[in-house]
Amino acid sequence: MVNSSAMNEEAAESSTLAFTVSADDANTRLDSYLAARISDWSRARLQRLIEDGDVLVHGRTAKASYKLRAGDEIEVELTPASSAEFTPEDIPIEIIYEDDDLIVVNKPASLVVHPAAGISSGTLANALAFHFHQLSTRGGAIRPGIVHRLDKDTSGLIVVAKTEAAHENLADQFRGREVFKSYVALVHGRVKHGVVGDAIYGGGRDKTVQDARLRARIGVLNRQFLHAEQLAFSHPRTREQMRFNAPLPKELAEFLGDLK
């Protein structure tokens, strides 16, 4: 049982929980499984998380009624239900493209995409609400226009919907695996080791490599080396193929330069 009220310190940096389904829990409904493991969150609120795409099974969205299988990997992003504290904020954002239906943003590392447990401000969603008067509301008041996400320490391209129709169409493209996404990542050692600089899966920023000089440089980088460089999809209204590219941000390019 995970007590969400006891996660405050950890939630400020990460609001994602991960579970691996045991053989004893096979054939249990997804919403029932989560309700038994996350206290202070009602089954109805968890069902809303599932409907909003905040719960992934093996990296894909699933229905609340999905019957779990042994070995299923579940990720849950604890998005707060209340939007009372959500306020538009004048945070600079880099716009790659904009038309009447959508916006493509180049997100910097360290910028959370939308409010979550322990995070109510300083997000991309707060910035979008300030800079744009028309955004879709399909994702709820605290996620205006947000169709998909990138991790806090991942930089790169995100598409944002201005209209409900655009949001629905783009979400369908993501669900149908029709969106092309290309990432640039730097790894050390065997490919099954974590991304360089990943504080969680890489064993910590100062433990991913043995070389002292490189370890110190990773500490200065203060982010993981993962960048969403390319994004391609069909325009939700015109059906035109759209393709965008965002070069490596300065800190990653300089890091590669230091290695050379």
C-alpha positions as CSV (number, residue, x, y, z in Angstrom):
1,M,0.0,0.0,0.0
2,V,1.4,3.4,-1.0
3,N,0.2,6.3,1.1
4,S,0.1,9.3,-1.2
5,S,0.1,11.7,1.7
6,A,3.5,10.4,2.8
7,M,5.1,11.0,-0.5
8,N,5.5,14.8,-0.3
9,E,9.3,15.0,-0.5
10,E,9.6,12.5,-3.3
11,A,6.6,13.9,-5.2
12,A,8.2,17.3,-5.6
13,E,10.6,15.7,-8.0
14,S,8.6,12.8,-9.3
15,S,4.9,12.0,-9.1
16,T,5.1,8.6,-10.9
17,L,4.6,5.3,-9.3
18,A,5.6,2.0,-10.8
19,F,4.2,-1.5,-10.1
20,T,4.9,-5.0,-11.5
21,V,2.0,-7.3,-11.4
22,S,2.5,-10.6,-9.6
23,A,1.0,-14.0,-10.5
24,D,-1.4,-13.7,-7.6
25,D,-2.9,-10.4,-9.0
26,A,-3.4,-11.8,-12.6
27,N,-6.9,-11.3,-13.9
28,T,-7.6,-8.3,-11.5
29,R,-9.1,-5.2,-13.0
30,L,-6.6,-2.4,-13.5
31,D,-8.7,0.1,-11.4
32,S,-9.2,-2.4,-8.6
33,Y,-5.5,-3.2,-8.5
34,L,-4.5,0.5,-8.2
35,A,-7.2,1.2,-5.6
36,A,-5.8,-1.5,-3.4
37,R,-2.3,0.0,-3.6
38,I,-2.7,3.7,-3.6
39,S,-4.3,5.1,-0.5
40,D,-6.1,8.5,-0.3
41,W,-7.1,8.1,-3.9
42,S,-10.6,6.9,-4.5
43,R,-11.4,4.4,-7.2
44,A,-13.3,7.1,-9.1
45,R,-10.2,9.4,-9.1
46,L,-8.0,6.5,-10.3
47,Q,-10.5,5.7,-13.0
48,R,-10.2,9.3,-14.2
49,L,-6.4,9.0,-14.3
50,I,-6.8,5.9,-16.4
51,E,-9.3,7.7,-18.8
52,D,-6.9,10.7,-19.1
53,G,-4.0,8.5,-20.1
54,D,-2.1,9.0,-16.9
55,V,-1.8,5.2,-16.3
56,L,0.3,3.1,-18.7
57,V,0.6,-0.6,-19.0
58,H,3.8,-1.6,-20.8
59,G,4.0,2.0,-22.0
60,R,0.5,2.0,-23.4
61,T,-2.8,3.4,-22.3
62,A,-5.4,0.9,-21.0
63,K,-9.0,0.8,-19.9
64,A,-10.0,0.6,-16.3
65,S,-11.6,-2.8,-16.9
66,Y,-8.3,-4.2,-18.4
67,K,-7.6,-7.6,-16.8
68,L,-4.0,-7.6,-15.6
69,R,-1.5,-10.3,-16.5
70,A,1.5,-11.5,-14.5
71,G,4.5,-9.4,-15.3
72,D,2.6,-6.3,-16.5
73,E,4.5,-3.1,-15.9
74,I,2.3,-0.3,-14.7
75,E,3.2,3.4,-14.5
76,V,0.9,5.8,-12.7
77,E,1.2,9.6,-12.9
78,L,-0.6,11.1,-9.9
79,T,-2.2,14.1,-11.4
80,P,-4.1,16.2,-8.8
81,A,-7.8,16.3,-9.2
82,S,-8.2,19.9,-8.0
83,S,-7.3,22.8,-10.3
84,A,-8.0,25.5,-7.8
85,E,-4.4,26.6,-7.5
86,F,-3.7,26.5,-11.3
87,T,-2.7,29.9,-12.5
88,P,-1.4,31.1,-15.9
89,E,2.3,32.2,-15.6
90,D,4.5,34.3,-17.8
91,I,7.1,31.6,-18.4
92,P,9.1,31.9,-21.7
93,I,8.6,29.1,-24.2
94,E,10.1,28.4,-27.6
95,I,7.4,28.0,-30.3
96,I,8.6,26.0,-33.3
97,Y,5.2,26.2,-35.2
98,E,1.7,27.5,-34.7
99,D,-1.5,27.6,-36.6
100,D,-5.2,27.8,-35.8
101,D,-5.3,24.1,-34.6
102,L,-2.0,23.4,-32.9
103,I,1.3,24.5,-31.5
104,V,4.7,22.7,-31.5
105,V,6.9,23.7,-28.6
106,N,10.6,22.9,-27.9
107,K,10.5,22.1,-24.2
108,P,13.7,22.7,-22.2
109,A,14.9,20.3,-19.6
110,S,13.8,21.0,-16.0
111,L,10.4,22.2,-17.1
112,V,7.6,19.9,-16.0
113,V,4.8,19.5,-18.6
114,H,1.8,19.9,-16.3
115,P,0.9,20.1,-12.6
116,A,1.1,16.9,-10.6
117,A,1.3,15.9,-7.0
118,G,3.4,18.4,-5.2
119,I,3.8,20.6,-8.3
120,S,1.2,23.3,-8.9
121,S,3.1,26.0,-10.8
122,G,6.1,26.6,-13.0
123,T,5.0,24.1,-15.6
124,L,4.6,24.2,-19.4
125,A,0.8,24.1,-18.9
126,N,1.0,27.2,-16.8
127,A,3.0,28.9,-19.5
128,L,0.7,27.8,-22.3
129,A,-2.4,29.1,-20.4
130,F,-0.6,32.5,-20.2
131,H,0.5,32.8,-23.8
132,F,-2.5,31.4,-25.6
133,H,-6.1,32.3,-25.1
134,Q,-7.4,29.3,-27.1
135,L,-6.4,25.8,-26.0
136,S,-8.3,22.5,-25.8
137,T,-9.8,21.6,-22.5
138,R,-10.0,17.8,-23.2
139,G,-7.2,17.1,-20.7
140,G,-8.8,19.2,-17.9
141,A,-8.2,22.7,-16.6
142,I,-4.7,22.0,-15.3
143,R,-3.6,20.5,-18.7
144,P,-4.7,23.0,-21.3
145,G,-3.9,21.7,-24.8
146,I,-1.6,19.0,-23.5
147,V,-1.8,15.9,-25.8
148,H,1.3,14.0,-24.6
149,R,4.2,14.4,-22.2
150,L,8.0,14.4,-21.9
151,D,9.7,13.8,-18.6
152,K,10.9,16.8,-16.7
153,D,14.6,16.2,-17.5
154,T,13.9,15.4,-21.2
155,S,14.0,18.3,-23.7
156,G,12.5,18.5,-27.1
157,L,9.3,18.6,-29.1
158,I,5.8,18.6,-27.8
159,V,2.6,19.2,-29.8
160,V,-0.2,21.1,-28.1
161,A,-3.8,21.3,-29.3
162,K,-5.8,24.5,-29.6
163,T,-9.2,23.0,-30.4
164,E,-11.1,20.0,-29.0
165,A,-11.2,18.4,-32.5
166,A,-7.4,18.8,-32.9
167,H,-6.9,17.3,-29.5
168,E,-9.1,14.3,-30.2
169,N,-7.4,13.6,-33.6
170,L,-3.9,13.9,-32.3
171,A,-4.7,11.7,-29.3
172,D,-6.0,9.1,-31.7
173,Q,-2.8,9.3,-33.7
174,F,-0.7,8.7,-30.5
175,R,-2.9,5.8,-29.4
176,G,-2.7,4.3,-32.9
177,R,1.1,4.6,-33.0
178,E,0.8,6.8,-36.0
179,V,3.0,9.6,-34.6
180,F,6.8,9.4,-35.5
181,K,9.1,10.4,-32.6
182,S,12.8,10.3,-32.7
183,Y,15.0,10.8,-29.6
184,V,18.7,11.5,-29.2
185,A,20.2,9.7,-26.2
186,L,23.7,9.1,-24.8
187,V,24.3,5.9,-23.0
188,H,27.4,4.5,-21.3
189,G,28.6,0.9,-21.4
190,R,26.1,-1.8,-22.5
191,V,22.9,-0.5,-24.0
192,K,20.8,-2.1,-21.2
193,H,22.6,0.5,-18.8
194,G,20.6,3.7,-18.1
195,V,20.7,7.0,-20.1
196,V,23.7,9.2,-19.0
197,G,22.6,11.5,-16.3
198,D,19.4,9.6,-15.4
199,A,19.2,9.9,-11.6
200,I,16.7,7.1,-11.2
201,Y,17.3,4.2,-13.7
202,G,20.9,5.0,-14.2
203,G,21.8,4.5,-10.6
204,G,22.2,8.2,-9.9
205,R,24.0,10.9,-11.7
206,D,27.3,10.2,-9.9
207,K,27.2,6.4,-10.2
208,T,26.5,5.8,-13.9
209,V,30.1,5.9,-14.9
210,Q,33.5,5.2,-13.2
211,D,35.6,7.8,-14.8
212,A,35.9,10.7,-12.3
213,R,36.2,13.5,-14.8
214,L,33.1,12.3,-16.7
215,R,31.2,11.8,-13.5
216,A,31.9,15.4,-12.5
217,R,30.8,16.7,-15.9
218,I,27.6,14.7,-15.7
219,G,27.0,16.4,-12.3
220,V,27.3,19.8,-13.9
221,L,24.9,18.8,-16.7
222,N,22.2,18.2,-14.1
223,R,19.8,16.5,-16.4
224,Q,19.6,13.2,-18.4
225,F,20.9,13.1,-21.9
226,L,17.6,12.5,-23.7
227,H,16.2,14.9,-26.3
228,A,13.1,14.5,-28.4
229,E,14.6,15.7,-31.6
230,Q,12.0,14.9,-34.3
231,L,8.2,14.7,-34.3
232,A,6.0,13.9,-37.2
233,F,2.2,13.5,-37.5
234,S,-0.8,14.2,-39.8
235,H,-2.3,17.6,-39.4
236,P,-5.6,17.1,-37.6
237,R,-7.6,19.2,-40.0
238,T,-5.8,19.3,-43.3
239,R,-4.3,15.8,-43.0
240,E,-1.0,17.2,-44.3
241,Q,2.1,15.4,-43.1
242,M,3.9,17.7,-40.6
243,R,7.5,17.1,-39.6
244,F,9.5,19.1,-37.1
245,N,13.1,19.0,-35.8
246,A,14.7,20.5,-32.7
247,P,18.5,20.6,-32.6
248,L,20.3,19.5,-29.4
249,P,20.1,22.2,-26.7
250,K,23.3,24.0,-25.9
251,E,24.1,22.1,-22.7
252,L,23.9,18.7,-24.5
253,A,25.9,19.9,-27.5
254,E,28.6,21.3,-25.2
255,F,28.7,18.0,-23.3
256,L,29.4,16.1,-26.5
257,G,32.1,18.6,-27.3
258,D,33.8,18.0,-24.0
259,L,33.8,14.2,-24.6
260,K,35.6,14.7,-27.9
